[in-house]
């Protein structure tokens, strides 16, 4: 069998289809389709050679050139009709009765319309479901009522021209026409005057078995070759043959039906070979209406026709024995082409010109296999004209375009299958050339491959614009993506460095008053958010997609909840101070709120991950660029997304609620002016900043309907990075700068105080005055200490810090008093 690789001289292989084993690509039998999203197409192949050729040529164009997986349907289980069948087999569609054929035909197309993907149809021996999307050949004169019904019932699209002309009629061999030229017209056969001539010329063909049992004198003994049969048939199938090359030449017998002397020439007839009863044929009507003494006496019920194989045997037997024969046949067809140019060439018999009345009379002729067919067809004898030379048509299911080009399918992934079928054309001359090659090579697959390779331009003319296509992974917004990654990395380092510096300076008054735990939670959230921003542009694996959403939501919880708690506490503290009431702030409240809301977020994320986790998804963009093999490049961009956008809006909405609450409180806090609560303005600015970035995030999510996700991903990463960076710039950095400024001021203040003390030491009166002031200051500080101890409004760490500050002040003034006493004593001694 010719591998699909060898149909063309280039390195193409056919793409794998559902008839191939699962490991076919690894075995080198076929290749994986470059675009897996193409739906497999299935072609319905009928039971004659031209449609078989058209089916296989179309399968090559689809499978090898356009990368569309394609299989062949012929209507029954394990019937080999695939061009790429490993054993090189093929069989014709199952047609025993006309209604069975049309039932199979209609069921296959209707199932293709219902299922869409024919791979969903059962193809087991116990349950075989016919399924197809297209039929490459239908003759316009063949059962027009049936075809019309299928179109009106929306099973089929309207038929479209195939490009070839078809014709069927009566034919005789060229040598018969040479013996009696009048036989090329029905006029040379009409009437009783020609009855004896027809009965004498056209004898009945007999099978090999009948010849051996009725004619052969030795029962076809293999030791005695009589020139007709070299041996007896060995099987029943052989016995039913009318010709076997090199073994049985065939035999035409003058039977009782040919004997005109038996009844004075009133009922004798010559023999004409008619189609199988399942095929449309009007031989009986033509012979009766035109008064032509011919009759078909084959084994088929009803019309007495023959199978196609038997008809081919009969023509070959006539050629081998030079016996006169007449039969119903058609073109384009392999047998017709095979004998072209020989003395057994098919010569058409001219029948009456078709008329509207004649063609209309044929519409009611359907059941030619019925036993009483010939007796019931008397009313339709007007359907006896010749058959029009007509265009051959192709048909497809009405929904094929929608299945391959639906709006739900990204434009870059839309299959060319429907477009290829619309473009497909083949002429009777091209079919004839393939038939000739078939005769010469003996293998239709080899003949088609060779012809396709020599007619490459023709085969490629059915490639739609921008096909074939291939996928290439790409990264959208390269510069933007690198910028987002660099910024995220910078924010991560900033958060880590800030955390390290805060830890080093955790005992400074500014961080003690701000509460180191609170600052730590903010920096943890900042680190989480910036880490997620970096991961967004670096990884789009399924695990990475889930991790990013977890980190973002937990990060914002660690950052926003402490912020909300602190702003709320400051606001309530200020309100309590205005009313001269005590207000107690507990560290437990801060951590309790963070842990509680974090637990809710974890539950939400668990539900999100379990029900509709963010997954790696792809965006396909038809670039218009081509690779070295002429394939149009489809760029594939990866991004993370859940099936539903509701999860994202719930996430952003929850953060918006937190920030809205904090914003309201921050607005209320704007006028707070307390000695130890000077960061209220900074906290308000941080709240407003987060609110702005959450709004920008919401806009970015809404833009997903019009902007590609692959572009929005680095944009969202930048939003997260800038949001995290704002925490460091607005809240953390000012504290470092303020702490350094306060240290410098204290050193300068001590130095100034020392100088002033030396100036006053020479004046006893001044020393006495300053000593009195120092003693008053010590008393006030002592009283302040006691008040702080009694007041439980401050947290333990804050209280300890304040008391330590008072102790340092008391120590300073006591030392100052000591120095005053020493100088006073020295002055007295002097």
GUROMAR-762587 format. One record per residue: x, y, z of N, C-alpha, C in turn; residue in three letters. Coordinates in steps of 0.05 Angstrom, whole numbers, plus 5000, padded with zeros to 4 digits. Example, Ala and Ser with C-alpha at 12.3 -4.5 7.8 and 13.67 -1.06 7.14 Angstrom:
<pts>
526448865156524649105156526449345156ALA525749555142527349795143525850015157SER
</pts>
This chain:
<pts>
501749765000500050005000501850255000UNK501150454984502750694985502350855010UNK504450915024504151085048503351365039UNK501851495056501051765049503451945045UNK505751875057508152035054509052045025UNK508451835010509551804983507651924961UNK505452034969503652144948504852394936UNK506652534950507852774940510852754944UNK512252904928515152894929516353044953UNK514653224965515653364988515253195013UNK516053305036516053155061513453155076UNK511253195062508653185076507952905084UNK506552875105505252625113502352695118UNK500652485116497852535122497652565153UNK495652725161495252755190493652505200UNK494052445224492752205236489752245238UNK488252035235485352045238484351825257UNK481851805261480751625281480951325273UNK481551275247481951005238484850905245UNK486551085251489351015258489550925287UNK491550745293491950675321492950915337UNK492550905363493251135380496151215378UNK497851025374500751075373501651115344UNK499851175326500551185297502751395292UNK502551625305504551835301507251745310UNK507451615333510051515342511151295324UNK509351145312510150935294510951035266UNK510451285261511151405235509051355213UNK506751255221504551205202503451465192UNK503251655209502051915203503252125221UNK502452365219503452575236501152705252UNK501852805275499852945292499053205278UNK496453265276495653515262496853755276UNK497953945261499154185273497054355289UNK494554325281492354455296490354235304UNK490454155329488753935338485853995339UNK485154255338482454345341480754295316UNK482054225293480454165269478753925273UNK476153945268474353715270474853515248UNK474853265254475253055234472753055215UNK473353045189471153035169470852755159UNK468452675152467952405142466452425115UNK467552285095466452295068464752045063UNK462352075053460751835046461451755017UNK462351505015463251404989461251204978UNK460151254954458251064942459750844927UNK458250674912459350424902460050434872UNK461550644863462550634836465250774836UNK466750724814469550794814470051094815UNK468451254800468951534799468751664826UNK466651584841466351704868468551604887UNK469551364882471851274898474251444893UNK474851504868477051684861476751954873UNK474352074870473852334881474152344911UNK473252124924473452114953476352104962UNK478051944948480851924955482352174949UNK481852304926483252554919482552764940UNK479952774947479152974967480452904994UNK480652655001481952575026484852655027UNK486252635004489052715003489253015006UNK487553164992487653454994487153555022UNK485253425036484553505063486753415083UNK487553165080489353045101492253125098UNK493253145073496053195069496753485064UNK494953635051495653905044494454105064UNK491954055072490554235090490554145119UNK491653915125492053815153489353765167UNK487353695153484753635165484353325167UNK484153215190483652925193481152845177UNK481352635161479052565144478852255142UNK476452155145475951865142473651825121UNK473151575115471251505095469051325107UNK466551385100464251225109463051095085UNK462650825087461150685065458750535075UNK458150555101455550465111455450205126UNK457650065130457549815145460149765159UNK460149585178462349545196464849435182UNK467149535190469749445181469949425150UNK468749615137468949625108471349805101UNK473449695089475849855083475450035059UNK475250295064475050485042476950715046UNK478350725068480250935074482550925054UNK483351145043485551145024488151045038UNK488351105064490751035079490350765094UNK488650595084488250325097490950175096UNK491850075119494449945120494749705101UNK492649565096492749335078492149405049UNK491549665044490949745017488249635006UNK486349585024483849465015481849685009UNK479749614994477449784991475049624982UNK472749704991470249584984468249804977UNK466149734962464149924955461949924976UNK460450144977458250164996456249944993UNK454849885014452949665015450349755003UNK449549634980447049714968445749454957UNK443749364971442249134962439549204953UNK438449414966435749514959435849814958UNK434249924941434250214938433550354964UNK431550254978430750385003432850355025UNK434250125024436450085043438650295038UNK439350335012441450525005440650805014UNK438250895007437551165014437251195044UNK436350975058436250985087438951025099UNK440950875089443650895099444851175093UNK444351265069445351515060444151745077UNK441651735081440251945096441051935126UNK441151695137441851665165444651765170UNK446451705152449251795156449452095156UNK448052225137448252515136446752645159UNK444452535167442952645189444552615215UNK445852385218447452355243449852545243UNK451052585219453152785218452253055226UNK449853125218448753385225448153405255UNK447153185266446453185295448853185313UNK450753005306453152965324455253175319UNK455453275294457653455287460153295284UNK461253195305463753035304462952745301UNK463452625278462752345272464252145289UNK466452235302467852055320466151975344UNK463952125349462152055371460251835364UNK460051765338458251555330459551275336UNK457851095343458850825350459650675324UNK461950545325462850395301463650115309UNK462149995328462749715336461149525319UNK461849275320460449075304457549045313UNK457149065339454349035349452649275345UNK453949505344452449755340454049945322UNK453349935296454750105277452850325269UNK453850575273452250815266453550955243UNK452250965220453351105197453451405203UNK455551535194455751825199457551945177UNK456752165166458352305145457552595144UNK459452745132458953035128458653125100UNK459552955081459553045053459452805034UNK458452855010458252654989459552774964UNK461652664953463052794931461752774904UNK459852594900458652574874455752484875UNK454052634863451252564859450452654831UNK449252484816448352564789445752714791UNK445452924776443053094778440552944768UNK440952744752438652594742437952354760UNK439552314781439152084797437352144821UNK434952034820433052074842432752364851UNK431952544833431852834840429852874863UNK427752714865425852754887427152704914UNK428852494915430152424940432052644948UNK433652734929435652954935434153204944UNK432053264930430453504937429353484965UNK428353254972427253214999429453265020UNK431853165015434053195034434853485037UNK434653635015435353925017433154075032UNK430654015026428454155039428254085069UNK429153855076429053775104431553875120UNK433154045107435554165119437653955127UNK437553715114439753525118442153615101UNK441653695076443753775058443554075051UNK445854185044445954435030445054385001UNK444354584986443654544958446054434943UNK445654244925447854124910449454334894UNK452054284891453754464876455354304856UNK455954424834457254284812460054174820UNK460553924811463153794816465153874795UNK464153944771465954014749466053814727UNK464953574732464953364712462153324701UNK461953224677459353154665459052854666UNK456552764672455952484673453852414652UNK454052174642452052084622451651784624UNK449251694623448651404623446651344601UNK447051114589445351034566445850734560UNK444950644537445550384528448150394512UNK449750184514452250174500452649894487UNK453949894464454749654450457749674444UNK459149444441461949454433462249564405UNK464649664400465149784373465049564352UNK465949324359465749114339462849034332UNK461049064351458249004345457049224327UNK457849474333456949694315458049664287UNK460449544285461549494258460049284244UNK459049084258457448874245454748974236UNK453549154252450849254245450749544254UNK451449734237451450014244448650124252UNK446549984245443950084252443450074282UNK445049914297444549874325445450114342UNK446750314330447550554345445250734350UNK442850664340440450824346438250634353UNK436450734369434150564376432350504352UNK432550684331430950634307431750374293UNK434250294296435150044284434449804300UNK432949844323432149624340429149604343UNK427749814335424849824340423249634323UNK421049544333419049404317419449104315UNK417448984305417548694301419548604280UNK420048794261421948724240424748674250UNK425348784274428048754285428148544308UNK425848424314425848234336427748004331UNK427547884308429247644302432247724303UNK432847964292435648044292436748074320UNK435248204337436148244365436347974380UNK434447794375434547544389436847374380UNK437647394355439847234345442547354353UNK442747614355445347744360446047744390UNK444047794407444647844435443747604452UNK445547404454445047174471445347234501UNK444447044518444647074547447346984557UNK448747154574451147064586450546854608UNK452246654611451846454632454346444650UNK453846374674455946364694457846134689UNK460146144702462145934700461045674709UNK459545664730458345414741456345304721UNK454745474709452745374690454045274665UNK456245404657457645304633458645024638UNK459944984661461144724667459044514669UNK456644574679454544374684452744334659UNK452444534642450644524620451944494593UNK454244624589455444634563457944454560UNK459644464579462144324578461644024576UNK462943884558462543594554463943434576UNK465943564590467443414610467243534638UNK465243714641464943844667467244024674UNK468544134653470844324657473144174671UNK473643924662475943784673478443934667UNK480143964687482544124684484543994664UNK484143734658486043604640485343644611UNK482943754606481943784579480944074575UNK482644244565482044534561480344554536UNK477844644538476144674515476244954503UNK478145124513478345394503476545594516UNK474745494533472945674548473645674578UNK473745444590474345414618476645224622UNK478645304635481045134640480544944663UNK478645004680478044834702475244904712UNK474344744731471744794743472045004766UNK469945154772470245344795470545194821UNK472145304839472745174864471045284887UNK469845504883468145614904465545714892UNK463645764909461045864900461346134887UNK463146294899463546564888464746544860UNK466646364856467746324829465646224810UNK463946044819461845944802459846154792UNK459546374807457646584799458946784781UNK461546754774462846954757462146904728UNK462147114711461547104683464147114666UNK466347184680468947194666471147194688UNK473247034683475547034700478047034682UNK479647244684481847284666483747034665UNK484146924641485946704638484846434646UNK482446424657481246164666478546104653UNK476846314653474146274641473646514623UNK473346464597472946674578470146784577UNK468346644590465546714588464146574565UNK461546564566460046424545457246554543UNK456346594518453746704513452046494499UNK449746434513448146204504445446304493UNK444646184470442046244459440046064474UNK438546194492436646044508433846044495UNK431945944509429245934498428246214492UNK429146414508428246684503429246794477UNK431546674467432646764441431446604417UNK429846394423428846224402426246334390UNK426546464367424246584354422446384339UNK423646154332422045954318420145814337UNK420645834363419045694382416145794383UNK415846054379413046164380412646354357UNK413746274334413446424309414446714312UNK416346744329417647004331415947224343UNK414147154361412447364373413247444401UNK414847274414415747354442418747324446UNK420147234426423047204431424347474435UNK426547474450427947724456430947674456UNK432347884450435247884455435847974484UNK438247964492438948024520440348294523UNK439548444543440848694551441448684580UNK443748764588444548754617443749024630UNK442248994651441249234665442649264692UNK442449504703443649574729442549394751UNK443849404775442649274799439949414804UNK438149264816435549374821435549614840UNK437749644856437849864874438650124861UNK439350114835440150344820437850444803UNK437650704799435650814780436250714752UNK434350594739434750494712431950484699UNK431850524672429350534659429350354634UNK431050144635431249954613428649824606UNK427249734627424649594622422649784609UNK422450024619420550224608421350294579UNK423950314574424850394547424250174527UNK424949924534424449704515421449664510UNK419849694530416949654527415649884511UNK416250124518414950354505415950394476UNK418550334471419650364445419350114427UNK418249904439417849644425420449544414UNK422349504433424949394427425149124441UNK425648914426425548644436428148564451UNK428548694473430848644491429748614519UNK431148434535430348384562432748304579UNK432748404604434948334622433948104639UNK435647884641434947644656437047574677UNK438047784691440047734711438947634737UNK440647574756439747454782438447654801UNK438547914795437248104813434248084812UNK432848124835429948114835428748364821UNK426248344813424848574802425648624773UNK427648784769428448864742430148664727UNK431048444741432748244729435548344722UNK436548534739439148644733441448484744UNK443848594741446348464750447748654770UNK449548544785451248714802453348844784UNK454549054794456549194777458849014769UNK459748844788461948664782461148464760UNK458648374761457748184741457548324714UNK456648574713456448724688459248764676UNK461248824693463948844682464948584671UNK464348354685465048094674463748044647UNK461248124644459848064619461148214596UNK461948474601463148624579465948504572UNK467448414593470048294587469648024573UNK467647884580467147624566466347674537UNK464747884532464147954504466548024488UNK468448174501470948244488472647994482UNK472747814502474447574499473347394477UNK470747374476469547184457468447314431UNK468647594431467647754409464647704404UNK463347664426460447624426459047894427UNK456847924413455348174414453948204441UNK454048444451452848504478451748784478UNK449748834493448649104497448049124527UNK448749354539448249394567447849684574UNK446549724596446249994608448850064623UNK450050294617452550374630452650674632UNK454850774644455151064648458051144645UNK458351404643461051524643460851784660UNK463151864672465851744671465951494689UNK467451294679467551044694470050894684UNK471250724701473750594696473550404673UNK471450234672471250034650470950174623UNK469350384623468950534598471650644588UNK473250744607475850854600477850644592UNK477650404604479550194599479450094570UNK477050094559476749984531476750204510UNK477250444519477350664500479650614480UNK479050634454481050604433481350314424UNK479850124435479949844427477449774411UNK477449534400475049454384472649394402UNK473149394429470949354448470249614461UNK471049834449470350104460467350134462UNK466450274483463650324488462550514467UNK460550424452459150594432456250644442UNK455550894445452950964456450750914435UNK448550814446446150774430444451024434UNK443651154413442051394415439151324420UNK438051414442435251374449433751634446UNK431051624448429551874443430452104461UNK430352344450431152584465429452624490UNK430752684513429152714537427252954535UNK424952914547422953134549422053164578UNK420753394583419853444610417853234619UNK416153154601414052954607415352684614UNK417452614599418852364603420252364630UNK421752574635423252594660421452594685UNK419152734682417252744704415952474709UNK415552314688414352054692416151864707UNK418851924707420651744721420751794751UNK419752014761419952084789418551884807UNK416551744797415051564814416151284813UNK418251244797419350974795421550944817UNK420950784837422850764859423550474865UNK421650304870422250034879422649844856UNK425049834845425549664822426349374830UNK426549334856427249064866424748904873UNK422349024871419948884877419448664857UNK418348444866417748214848415848284826UNK413948474831411948544811412648804798UNK415248874798416049134787415249164757UNK415648954741415148984712412149004706UNK410448874723407648894718406449164728UNK407649274749406649524760407749774746UNK409649744728410849974716409550054690UNK407349934683406049984658405150274656UNK404350394678403350664677405650874674UNK408150784676410350964675412050924650UNK410950794630412450734606413350974590UNK412051204596412851444583415651534591UNK416651424613419351504623421451344608UNK421251334581422951154565425051304549UNK425351564553427151724537430051674546UNK431851794532434751774539435151944565UNK437551904576438252054600439952294592UNK439352524604440852764597443752744605UNK445552854589448252894598448153124618UNK448853064642448453254664450953284681UNK450953504695453153564713453053374737UNK455353294746455553144771455653344793UNK454353284815454253474837455453354862UNK456253534880457253464906455353584927UNK455153454949453253544970454553514997UNK453753695016454753685043452453735062UNK452853665087450753715107450354015110UNK447954095117447354385118448854525140UNK449854385160451154515183454154505182UNK455254415160458154375159459654645162UNK458654855150459955115153459955205182UNK457755175196457555255224459455085241UNK459654825234461354645250464354725248UNK465054825225467954885221468655175223UNK466655355222467155645221465355795240UNK464355665261462555795280463956035294UNK462356225302463556465316464856385342UNK464056155354465256065379468055955375UNK468755905350471455805344473256035337UNK475556075350477356295343478056285313UNK478256515301478656525272481156375263UNK483256375280485656235273485355935274UNK483355835287482955545290480655435273UNK479455605257477355505240478355325218UNK477055095215477954895196477554975167UNK479354905150478954965121477154755108UNK476154555123474754335111472354415093UNK470654585103468354675088469254835063UNK471255005066472255165044473454985022UNK474954775031476154595011474054454995UNK471954355009469854214995468354394975UNK468054654983466754844965468454884940UNK471054894944472854944921473254704903UNK472954464914473754214900472254184874UNK473854134853472854084826474553864813UNK473253704796474753514780473153464755UNK474453444733473053414707473053114699UNK471353064679471252784669473852704655UNK475252904645477852844632479952774652UNK479952904675481752824696481152554708UNK478552504711477652234719478552024699UNK478352084674479151894653482051834654UNK483652044659486552004661487251824685UNK485851854708486351684731485451404725UNK483251374711482351104704484350964686UNK485551114668487650994650490050904667UNK490951064685493150984702492350744719UNK489950744729488950514744489150254728UNK488350264703488450034686491349944682UNK493150144678495950074673497349964697UNK496750074721498250004745496849794761UNK494349764758492849554772492049624800UNK493149844811492549924839491550214838UNK489050254846487950534845489450724863UNK490550634886491950814904494550914891UNK496050734879498450814865497851004842UNK495750944827494951114805494251394814UNK492751414836491951674846494351824857UNK496151684871498451824882500251934860UNK500651774839502351864817501052104803UNK498452084798497052304785497152554802UNK496752524829496752754846499452894847UNK501552724847504252834847504952994822UNK503852894799504353034774502553274770UNK500453294786498553514783498453674810UNK500853734819501153864845499754144845UNK500054284823498754554822495654524825UNK494654324812491754274814490954214842UNK492454044856491853964883491954204902UNK494054374897494354604915492354834909UNK490954814887489055024880486655004899UNK486354784914484154764933485054824962UNK487254974964488155064990486955354994UNK485155395013484055665017486155855026UNK485556115023487356325031488056295061UNK490556325067491756315094491956025105UNK491555825088492055555096494155435078UNK495555215087495355095114496655265135UNK496055195160496955355182498655185202UNK500355315216501855175237502055365261UNK502355245285502355395310505255445319UNK505655685329508255765341507655905367UNK509055815388508655945414509956225413UNK508556415425509456685424508956825451UNK510357035456509957205480509057485470UNK506757565478505757825469506958045487UNK507258285475508258515490510958455503UNK512958365487515558285497516758495515UNK516958755505518158965521516559015546UNK513959015544512259065567512558835588UNK512758595578513058365595515658375611UNK517858445597520458465610520458695631UNK519158915623518959145642517459055667UNK515158915663513558815686515258635704UNK516758455691518358265707520558415723UNK521858615710523958765723522758935746UNK520559055742519359215764518459035787UNK517258805781516458625802518958535818UNK521158475804523558395818524658615836UNK524558865826525459095842523759125867UNK521059095865519359125888519858895908UNK520358655898520958435916523458505933UNK525558595919528058665933527558895953UNK525859095944525259315962523859225987UNK521959045984520458946007522258786026UNK524058626014525858466031527858656046UNK528958856031530759046044529359206066UNK526959286060525459436080524959276105UNK524259026101523758846124526258816141UNK528558796127531058766142531659016158UNK531359246146531959496159529959546183UNK527459476179525559506201526259336224UNK527159096218527958916240530359026255UNK532259146240534559266253533859496271UNK531859656263531159896277528459866292UNK527859626298525259576310524859716337UNK527059786351526859916378526760216376UNK527060326351526760616349523960696355UNK523760936367521161036376519161036354UNK519961116329518061146307516760876299UNK518360656301517260396294515860276318UNK516760346342515260246365512460366366UNK512260626360509660756360507960656337UNK509260596313507760496290506960196294UNK508160066313507759786319509159616297UNK511259486305512959336287511359106274UNK509558986289507858766277506258866254UNK505159106257503559226236505259276211UNK507559386215509459436192510259166179UNK510658966196511358696185509158576168UNK506658606176504458506160504258656133UNK504658916134504559066109506758976090UNK509158946100511358856083510958566073UNK509758396090509158126081507158136057UNK505058296060503158316038504458426013UNK506258626017507658745994509358535980UNK510758365996512458155984510757955969UNK508457875980506657685967505657795940UNK504758045941503658165916505758195894UNK508158285901510258315881511158045871UNK511157845888511957575879509857475859UNK507357515864505257435845505557585819UNK506257845821506558005796508857895779UNK510957795792513157675777512357405765UNK510957245781510156985771508157005748UNK506557215747504657245725505957255698UNK508257375696509557415670511657195664UNK512157025684514156825680513056545677UNK510756485689509656215688506656215682UNK505856045664502956015658502155715660UNK503655565676502855285680500255285697UNK498855055697496455045713496955095743UNK499154975753499855015781500555305786UNK502055425767502755705770500355895770UNK498455825752495955995751494555995778UNK494255755790492955735816494555885838UNK497155845837498855965858498756275857UNK498656385833498556675831496156785844UNK493856665839491356775852491356745882UNK492456515892492656485921494456695933UNK496756735921498656925932497557215931UNK496257285909495057555907492957605929UNK491157415932488957455951489957455979UNK491757275986492857266013494557516018UNK496157605997497757836000496158086006UNK494058125991492358365995490958346022UNK490258106031489058076057491058166079UNK493558076077495558146097496158446097UNK495658576074496258866072493859036079UNK491558966070489159136073487859106100UNK487658866110486258826135487658966159UNK490358946162491659096184491359406180UNK491359486154491059766148488259866157UNK486259706150483559766158483259776189UNK484459576202484259556231485559796244UNK487959876234489360096247487960366242UNK487060406217485560656211483060676229UNK481760446231479360436248480060506277UNK482260396287483060436315483760726320UNK485260856301485961136304483561306304UNK481661246286479261406285477661396311UNK477361156321475861116346477361246370UNK480061226370481661346391481361656391UNK481361766367481062056365478262146375UNK476161986367473462046376473262026406UNK474561826418474461786447475962016461UNK478162106449479662326462478062586462UNK476562626440474862866440472762866462UNK471862626469469762596490470962546517UNK473662576519475062536545474562256556UNK474462056538473961776547476461606542UNK476661406558478861216554478261026530UNK480360946515479960756492482360566492UNK481860316492483960116494484359966467UNK486759956457487359816432488959566439UNK487959346429489259086436490658976412UNK493158876417494558736396493058496386UNK491658366404489958136397487858206376UNK486758446378484758526358485958536330UNK488458646328489758666302490158386290UNK491458206305492057946294489457776291UNK487557816309485057666306483657736281UNK483457996274482158086249483557976225UNK486257986225487857886202487357586199UNK487557436220487257146218484457066210UNK482457206221479657136214479057186185UNK479757426175479157486147480857316128UNK483357266137485057086120483856806118UNK482656716140481256456139478956456119UNK477456676119475256696099476356696070UNK478556836066479756846040480756566031UNK481856426050482856156044480555966037UNK478255996050475855836043474955906015UNK474856166009474156255982475956145961UNK478656155966480556065947480355755943UNK479755615965479355325963476955265945UNK474755405949472455365931473155435902UNK474555655898475355735871477055515858UNK478955425873480855215862479354955857UNK477454885875476054625871474054635850UNK472554855847470354865828471154965800UNK472855165799473555275773476355405774UNK478455235777481155335781482155495757UNK483755695762485055825739486855625725UNK486655615699488155425683489755575661UNK491755435652493155535628491355525604UNK490855755592489255765569490855895546UNK489755875522491255965499489556165482UNK490956345471489756545453491156505426UNK489556485404490656415378490256655360UNK492556755349492456985332493556915304UNK492056965283492956915256494757145248UNK497357085245499257295243499557405214UNK498957245194499457325167502257265157UNK503957185176506757105169506756815160UNK508756745144509056475134511856375141UNK511956105145514555985151515855895125UNK518055765127519555675103518055485085UNK516055345096514455145081511955275070UNK511655535073509255665062506855645080UNK507155545104504855525122504455795137UNK501955865139501256115154501656055184UNK502956245198503656205226501356305243UNK500456125261498456195281500056235307UNK500056475318501556525343499856445367UNK501056295385499656195408500656345433UNK498856485446499556625470498256485494UNK499856455515498756325539498056525560UNK495956465575495056635597493456465616UNK492956565640491556425661488756535663UNK486756355666484056445669482256215677UNK480256275693478156085700475956105678UNK474255905678472155905658470156135663UNK469756205688467956415696469456655706UNK468656895698469857145708468857225736UNK466757085745465557155771467557145793UNK469356945792471356925814473157165816UNK473957275793475657505793474257755804UNK471757785796470258015805469557995835UNK469157755845468757715874471357795889UNK473557705878476157765891476658065892UNK476458195869476858485868474758635884UNK472258535883470058665897470558655927UNK471558425937472158405966474258605974UNK476358625958478358825965477259115963UNK475459155944474259425941472659485966UNK471259295977469659336001471459416024UNK473659266028475559336049476659616046UNK477359686021478559946016476460166018UNK474060116011471960316013471460386043UNK471460176059471160216088473560376099UNK475960296091478360436100478360726090UNK477360776065477361036054475561226070UNK473161116077471361276093472561346120UNK473861156132475161206158477461396156UNK478961366134481261546129480261826126UNK478061866113476962136109476162256136UNK475062086154474362176180476862236197UNK479062106191481562126206483262366198UNK482462506177484262706164485062926183UNK483362986204483963216222485063136249UNK485862876250486962776276489762906279UNK490163046301492863166307493563106336UNK494762876340495662786366498662736366UNK499862786388502862776389503962506380UNK502562286389503662026382502161896359UNK500462046345498961936322499362106297UNK501862176293502362356270502362216243UNK502061936242502061796217499261766205UNK497261896216494561876205494461966176UNK495862186170495862276142497162076123UNK499361946133500661746116498861506111UNK497561416132495661196128493461256109UNK492361506111490261586092491261586064UNK493661686059494861686032495161406022UNK495961216039496360936031493660816024UNK491560876039488860766033487960876006UNK488261136001487361245976488961125952UNK491561075956493160955935492160675928UNK491660505949490560245943487960255929UNK486260445937483560465925483860525895UNK485660705888486160775860487060525844UNK488860375855489860135841487759915838UNK486059885858483959685856482059765834UNK481460025832479760115810481060065783UNK483660115781485060055756484959755749UNK485259595770485059295766482359225755UNK480259335766477559275757477159355727UNK478259585720478159675692479659475674UNK481959385684483559185668482058925663UNK480558835684478958595680476758635660UNK475458865661473358925643474358955614UNK476859045611477959065584478458795571UNK478258575587478758305577476858235554UNK474558385553472658325531473558425504UNK475358625504476158745479479158735474UNK480758685495483658675493484558395498UNK486558305483487558035486488657995514UNK488057765526488957695552492057685554UNK493357605532496257595532497457875535UNK496058085526497058355530496358455558UNK493958385568493058475594494758355617UNK495758115613497257985634499658155644UNK501458245627503658425637502658695647UNK500358785636499259035647498358995675UNK496958775681496058715708498458675727UNK500558555716503058525732504158795741UNK504158985722505059255728503359385749UNK500759345747498859455767499459355795UNK499859085797500458965823503159075834UNK505159095816507759185825507659475835UNK506359645820506159925828504559955854UNK502459785857500859795881502659715905UNK504159505902505959415924508159625929UNK509159735908511359935911510260185926UNK507760255922506560485935506660455965UNK506360205975506460156004509260226015UNK511260146000514060206009514560506008UNK513760635986514360915983512761096001UNK510261036005508461216020508761166050UNK509160926058508960866087511760796099UNK513260626086515760526098518060726096UNK518560826072520861006068520661256085UNK518361386087518261626104519061576133UNK518561336143519261276171522261246174UNK523561136154526561126155527661406155UNK526661576137527661856136526962016161UNK524561976172523762116196525462026220UNK526061766222527661666244530461776244UNK531561796219534261916217534262206225UNK532262356217532062636223531762686253UNK530162516266529762546295532362486311UNK533962296301536562236315538362476313UNK538462596289540262826286539363066303UNK536663106305535663326322536263286351UNK536163036360536662986389539563036395UNK541362946378544262996382544763296384UNK543563446364543863736364542763866389UNK540463766399539163876423540863836448UNK542063606451543763546474546163726474UNK547363756449549763926448549064216455UNK546864316447545964586453545464616483UNK544164426495543564436523546064446540UNK548064296531550564286546551964556546UNK551964686523553164956521551765156539UNK549165146539547565336555548065286585UNK548465036592548964966620551565086629UNK553665076613556265196620555965496623UNK554365616607554065916608552765996634UNK550865836643549365916667550865836692UNK552765676691554065576716555665786731UNK556465996717557966206730556266406746UNK553666376742551766556755550166396775UNK550666446801549266296822546266326821UNK545466576815542566616814541266456791UNK542766456768541766306745541766006752UNK543865916765543965626772541665556790UNK540965736809538765676827536065666811UNK535865846793533365856777533065606760UNK535265516747535065276730534765026746UNK535865026770535464796787532564766795UNK531364996800528464986807526764886784UNK527564976761526064886737526464586732UNK528864496737529464206733527864036752UNK527764136778526263986798523263976790UNK522264196780519364196771518964006748UNK520863996730520663816707520663526716UNK522363466735522463196745519763116758UNK518663296773516063246786513863196765UNK513863366744511763336724512063066709UNK514562996704514962736690514162506707UNK514762516734513862306752510862276752UNK509562516753506562506752505562386725UNK506962456704506162346677506462036677UNK508661946689509061656691506761516705UNK505961636727503861506743501261506727UNK500761726713498361736696498361526674UNK500661486662500961276641500461006652UNK501460956677501060686689498060636695UNK496760856704493960826711492260796685UNK493060936664491460936639492060676623UNK490060526617490560276601489960296572UNK489960546562489160586534491260506514UNK493760496522495960426504496660136507UNK497660026485498559746486501059726503UNK501659486512503859436530506559546519UNK507059466494509659546483509859856480UNK507659976471507560266468507960396496UNK506560296516506760406543509660386554UNK510860156550513560116559515460316545UNK514960356520516660546505516360826517UNK513960906522513461176533514761206561UNK514460996578515561006604518661026603UNK519760866584522660876581523561156573UNK521961276555522661556547522561746571UNK520561716589520361886613522761836632UNK523461586634525761516651528261656641UNK528661646615531061776604531062076609UNK528662196607528462486612529062546642UNK527962386660528462426689531462396695UNK532662196682535562146687537162386677UNK536362496654537762726643537562966663UNK535263026673534863256691536263206718UNK536262966728537762906753540662946749UNK541762856726544562906721545063206719UNK543263356707543563636704543663776732UNK541863686750541763796777544363736792UNK545363486788547863416801550163596792UNK550263656767552363836757552064116768UNK549564206771549064476783550064486812UNK549464266827550364266855553364276857UNK554664116839557564106840558764386835UNK557664516815558764786808558164986830UNK555764956843555065146865556965106889UNK557564856895559464796917562264906911UNK563064866887565764966878565865266880UNK563765396874563665686875563865786904UNK562465636923562465716951565265686963UNK566565456955569265406965571265626956UNK570665716931572465916920572066176934UNK
</pts>
